[in-house]
Amino acid sequence: MGVAGLSVFSRLKFFGALHPLGAANMLSSIQGKTLDQLYAILVHKLFPSGSFFSGGWGEINVDWLTERSQTVKWPPPEIKVNWKCIEKGTSQGAKYSILEGKFDSPCSSAVFGMLPQESRVGRVRLLAPEKPTETMACVLHLPGTGDHGFRRRLRLGYPLLKHGIASLILEGPFYGARRPDFQRGSKLRRVSDLFTLGRATIEESLSLLHWAEGKGFKPLGVSGLSMGGVHACMVASFYPGDLACCPILAPRSAAVAFCEGALQHGILDWGPLASSTDETNKNITDRLQRIAQVKESIASLKDLDKGGPFAETPFFASDVSRDLRQLLNKQFLDGDHFYPDDLESGGGDVLRIHDAIQRYEAKRRLQEVLEAFTDVTLYPRPKRPDAAVFVAAQDDAFASADSIRAVHKYWQGSEIRYISGGHVSAYVFRANCFSQAIKDSFGRLMAANPGPHVMPKS
């Protein structure tokens, strides 16, 4: 729905909120899921910069799933980072330096070949005390969806300086200076780009941690906000040593955000995902189902309802599951027998029903694929799950608290903390809680037996 579809009063409310004073008043009165949904609609529908996955599936490489347990052989490929100092300053009484470095992506050949040319050179910043101590901790901050550049994560790194924790901040593939020319803003063009981004982030992260080891940083940790937190979990899964981990507002899988959460507003057109085959003309569902390792992650379709009016028409006979049939029965039919031809002269109702079915099935297929590739609970547990601190917002429309609890439960011995509000308000108002959680994950790493813990919401 665009601005033109809003009432005059609604339009005034939306555009009034864009004024600095109006935005401040709105933020102070709207939080949680309401603010998350409002933000998603504002960014993705009222002022869109294209649609996620407008180019369809891309090439869905299921071989990556069978190789999941052998993603990286340790030690990973070494990287040579060319550094230059770009800033010196003082934050909260601590003098710091910021170095910016570039490196050739160390990704495996299969992943490197999938990266666009612009993403093949990595960028990273190192925020460290001006006079580092002999032993200094270091945390690697990974980017979330649409996190261009370094500014958001530098904000989390400054408070850590006084605790002797340096920050390595990776600019992710497909974003910032690594964004390909064909991509509009933050909107990944193909579903396969999301998987390439994730696989490249994991491999680059492991090489950066190995680099930090070689430079004498210890102990080490990894953190990330939202999708960056999902990737942080995966990095911790593959890292062979002790590693602090702090996933912040991170869903169990990308399916939670794109298919259940507010990020689905960023998919403006589900048509490109209606096809059951990828760009190599291979059937996505069939290929997934043939891999035994991922069968548990594939949602079973509900048994088709063989009775009722829809079962009598070819239009609805094969692919519509029971819950959608019941919904359409209730909304359009009122229990009477119905045939598509009955509505052809009624102003396009059949087309609207067909579009609803297409969207429903495209979303189900996307959820199935995203669960298979990005569900953290399908990855190995890290060596030190007790050194993980999860942060969940109680009223998050992008990454539900239930989703985060599922990973906390899977990582036995980890800690989970709840903060009030939603995804957007937590980032705006509770960044200090994020920095504290990162620091405390290092404390748990250094403790002999920190034990599981659930911190009540604050």
Residue pairs with C-beta under 8 A, 6 or more apart in sequence:
1 41
1 45
2 45
2 46
3 11
3 14
3 46
6 14
14 42
14 46
16 22
17 23
17 26
26 38
27 35
27 425
27 428
30 38
31 395
31 420
31 421
31 422
31 425
32 393
32 394
32 395
32 396
32 397
32 420
32 421
32 422
32 425
33 262
33 395
33 396
33 397
33 422
34 422
35 421
35 422
35 424
35 425
36 262
36 396
36 397
36 398
36 422
36 423
36 424
37 262
37 265
37 397
39 262
39 424
40 262
40 263
40 265
40 266
40 397
40 398
41 265
43 266
44 265
44 266
44 268
45 265
45 268
48 268
49 184
49 185
49 186
49 187
50 184
50 185
50 187
50 268
51 187
51 266
51 267
51 268
51 269
52 187
52 188
52 258
52 263
52 266
52 267
53 188
53 189
53 190
53 191
53 267
53 272
53 273
53 366
54 187
54 189
54 269
54 272
55 189
55 190
55 272
56 190
56 191
56 272
56 273
56 275
56 278
56 279
57 190
57 191
57 192
57 272
57 273
57 275
57 277
57 278
57 279
57 284
57 369
58 189
58 190
58 191
58 192
58 193
58 278
58 279
59 114
59 192
59 278
59 279
59 280
60 191
60 192
60 195
60 278
60 282
60 284
60 287
60 369
61 110
61 114
61 192
61 195
62 287
62 288
62 291
62 294
63 110
64 110
64 195
64 199
64 373
65 288
65 291
65 293
65 294
65 372
65 373
66 291
66 293
68 293
68 378
68 379
69 380
71 199
71 202
71 203
71 238
72 202
72 203
72 206
72 238
74 206
74 240
75 210
76 106
76 203
76 206
76 207
76 210
77 106
77 207
78 106
78 207
78 210
78 211
79 103
79 104
79 106
79 122
79 204
79 207
79 208
79 211
80 103
80 104
81 101
81 102
81 103
81 124
81 211
82 101
82 102
82 103
83 99
83 100
83 101
83 126
84 99
84 100
84 101
85 97
85 98
85 99
86 98
86 99
86 100
86 125
87 97
87 98
88 95
88 96
88 97
88 98
88 130
89 95
89 96
90 96
91 158
91 159
91 161
92 158
92 159
92 161
92 162
93 162
94 129
94 161
94 162
95 129
95 130
95 131
96 127
96 128
96 129
96 130
96 158
96 161
97 127
97 128
97 129
97 130
98 125
98 126
98 127
98 154
99 125
99 126
99 128
100 123
100 124
100 125
100 126
101 123
101 124
101 125
101 126
102 121
102 122
102 123
102 124
103 121
103 122
103 124
104 120
104 121
104 122
105 112
105 115
105 119
105 120
105 121
105 122
105 173
105 200
105 203
105 204
106 203
106 204
106 207
107 115
107 199
107 200
107 203
107 204
108 203
111 196
111 199
111 200
111 203
112 120
112 200
114 192
114 196
115 173
115 196
115 200
116 173
116 174
116 180
116 182
117 180
118 177
118 178
118 179
118 180
118 181
119 173
119 174
119 178
119 179
119 180
119 200
121 178
122 170
122 171
122 173
122 178
122 204
123 170
123 171
123 176
123 177
123 178
124 168
124 169
124 170
124 171
124 208
125 150
125 154
125 167
125 168
125 169
126 166
126 167
126 168
126 169
127 154
127 157
127 158
127 161
127 166
127 167
127 169
128 136
128 138
128 161
128 166
128 167
129 136
129 161
129 164
129 166
132 166
133 164
134 216
135 216
135 218
136 164
136 165
136 166
136 216
136 217
136 218
137 163
137 164
137 165
137 166
137 217
137 218
137 219
137 220
137 221
137 442
138 165
138 166
138 167
138 168
138 212
138 217
138 218
138 220
138 221
139 157
139 160
139 165
139 166
139 167
139 168
139 220
139 221
139 222
139 223
139 244
139 246
139 438
139 442
140 167
140 168
140 169
140 170
140 205
140 208
140 209
140 212
140 220
140 221
140 222
140 223
140 232
140 235
141 153
141 156
141 157
141 167
141 168
141 169
141 170
141 223
141 224
141 228
142 170
142 172
142 201
142 205
142 222
142 223
142 224
142 228
142 229
142 231
142 232
142 235
143 153
143 170
143 171
143 172
143 175
143 201
143 224
143 227
143 228
144 152
144 224
144 225
144 226
144 227
144 228
144 229
145 186
145 226
145 227
145 257
145 263
146 175
146 185
146 186
147 153
147 172
147 175
147 225
147 228
148 171
148 175
148 176
148 179
148 186
149 171
149 175
149 176
149 177
150 169
150 171
150 176
152 225
152 427
153 167
153 169
153 225
154 167
154 169
155 431
156 167
156 223
156 431
156 434
156 435
156 438
157 166
157 167
157 169
157 435
159 432
159 435
159 436
160 166
160 167
160 435
160 438
160 439
163 439
163 442
165 221
165 438
165 439
165 442
166 217
168 208
168 212
170 201
170 204
170 205
170 208
171 177
171 178
172 178
172 197
172 200
172 201
172 228
173 196
173 197
173 200
173 201
174 180
174 183
174 188
174 193
174 196
174 197
175 186
182 189
183 189
183 193
187 266
188 194
188 197
190 279
191 273
191 366
191 369
191 370
192 278
194 254
194 370
194 374
195 373
195 374
198 230
198 231
198 234
198 373
198 374
201 231
201 235
202 231
202 234
202 235
202 238
205 222
205 231
205 235
206 235
206 238
206 239
209 220
209 222
209 235
209 239
209 243
212 220
213 220
219 242
219 243
219 244
219 442
219 445
219 446
220 241
220 243
220 244
221 243
221 244
221 245
221 246
221 387
221 438
221 441
221 442
221 445
222 232
222 235
222 236
222 239
222 243
222 244
222 245
222 246
223 229
223 232
223 245
223 246
223 247
223 248
223 438
223 441
224 230
224 231
224 232
224 247
224 248
224 250
225 248
225 249
225 250
225 427
225 434
226 248
226 249
226 250
226 251
226 257
226 398
226 399
226 423
227 250
227 251
227 254
227 257
228 248
228 250
229 246
229 247
229 248
229 249
229 250
230 247
230 250
230 251
230 252
230 253
230 254
230 374
230 376
232 245
232 246
232 247
232 250
233 245
233 247
233 250
233 376
233 379
233 382
233 407
234 376
234 379
235 243
236 243
236 245
236 382
236 388
237 376
237 379
237 380
237 381
237 382
238 379
238 380
239 382
239 383
240 383
241 383
242 383
242 384
242 387
242 445
243 382
243 383
243 384
243 387
243 445
244 384
244 387
244 388
244 438
244 441
244 442
244 444
244 445
245 382
245 387
245 388
245 389
245 441
246 388
246 389
246 390
246 391
246 434
246 437
246 438
246 441
247 388
247 390
247 391
247 404
247 407
248 391
248 434
248 437
249 391
249 392
249 393
249 396
249 398
249 399
249 404
249 423
249 426
249 427
250 390
250 399
250 404
250 407
251 257
251 261
251 398
251 399
251 400
251 403
251 404
252 375
252 376
252 377
252 403
252 404
252 406
252 407
253 370
253 371
253 374
253 375
253 376
253 403
254 370
254 373
254 374
255 366
255 367
255 370
255 371
255 374
255 375
256 399
256 400
256 403
257 263
257 264
257 398
257 399
258 264
258 266
258 267
258 366
258 367
258 370
259 363
259 366
259 367
259 370
260 367
260 400
261 396
261 397
261 398
261 399
261 400
262 397
262 398
262 423
263 398
264 363
267 273
270 358
270 359
270 362
270 363
271 358
271 362
273 362
273 363
273 365
273 366
274 358
274 361
274 362
276 283
276 284
276 285
276 365
277 283
277 284
278 284
284 365
284 369
285 298
285 365
285 368
288 294
288 298
288 368
288 369
288 372
289 295
289 298
294 372
294 378
296 378
297 371
297 372
297 375
297 378
298 368
298 371
298 372
299 364
299 367
299 368
299 371
301 321
301 364
302 321
302 322
302 323
303 322
304 311
304 318
304 320
304 321
304 322
305 311
305 321
305 322
305 325
305 326
308 325
308 329
309 329
309 333
309 336
309 337
309 338
310 316
310 317
310 320
310 325
310 328
310 329
310 338
311 317
312 337
312 339
313 338
313 339
313 340
315 340
315 350
315 354
316 325
316 357
319 357
319 361
320 328
320 357
324 357
324 360
328 353
328 356
329 335
332 338
332 349
332 353
340 350
343 349
343 350
343 353
344 350
372 378
376 407
376 410
377 406
377 407
377 410
381 410
381 411
381 412
382 388
382 411
384 445
385 411
385 412
385 413
385 414
386 413
386 414
386 444
386 449
386 450
386 451
386 452
387 441
387 442
387 444
387 445
387 450
388 411
388 414
388 415
388 441
388 444
389 414
389 415
389 416
389 417
389 437
389 438
389 440
389 441
389 444
390 404
390 407
390 408
390 414
390 415
390 416
390 417
391 416
391 417
391 419
391 433
391 434
391 437
392 399
392 401
392 404
392 405
392 416
392 417
392 418
392 419
393 399
393 401
393 418
393 419
393 420
393 421
393 422
393 423
393 425
393 426
394 401
394 418
394 419
394 420
394 421
394 457
395 420
395 421
395 422
396 422
396 423
396 426
397 422
397 423
398 422
398 423
399 423
401 418
404 416
405 416
408 414
408 415
408 416
412 452
413 450
413 451
413 452
414 452
415 440
415 444
415 450
415 452
415 453
415 454
415 455
416 453
416 454
416 455
417 433
417 437
417 454
417 455
417 458
418 454
418 455
418 456
418 457
418 458
419 426
419 430
419 433
419 457
419 458
420 457
420 458
421 429
421 430
426 433
433 458
443 450
444 450
